[in-house]
């Protein structure tokens, strides 16, 4: 199924992609598109974490959802879709709410890359904090709610983000913790709409998920 991809990057790079171990935290609006991109770009060893069930309100932006799987666990539906695309992949599911304690146990599995597509600020910060002590490379998705222009998304570092309330909170935490390494994020420079709810169109989270995988994919194929 990867003939076109091999034509673009070569067979050796595809084998290198297949050897990488990826942890994806969250399979919602951002994470579901990230998972799709991982599978379709040759990643073989993937662990997905999410504790949530599919809700009717998820249908407008989450790739794994449809009218038949309302009320089912997201990780189960994500795995089902993944195996329909490529039955040969190794995919581990963890149906658990992460916190600082159980996250450390998870990180001991020695992942090469982590995609943070979760909504929990404490977990996002813990991943940044732990990236100092573990060898994984982290790409973290910042806020995508209240935004409608996917062209304003970019891969950047946390210290260079603008108009992103989530990034601002994390910048403060990182500064207080004296974390002095580059933290790569996907963030939008679009000014959030002034509304009273977390309104979301799939245009922004979907592209954020693809950019997260682009960060990993290009990091691998550019390494000599």
Secondary structure, 3 states (H helix, E strand, C coil): CCHHHHHHHCHHHHHHHHHCEEEEECCCCCHHHHHHHHHHCCCCEEEEECCCECCHHHCCCCCCCCCCCCCCEHHHHHHHHHHHHCCCCEEEEECCCCCHHHHHHHHCCCCCEEEECCCCHHHHHHHHHHCCCCCCEEEEECCCCCCCCHHHEEEEEHHHCCCCHHHHHHHHHHHHCCCCCCCEEEEECCCCCCCCCCCCCHHHHHHHHHHHHHHHHHHHHHCC
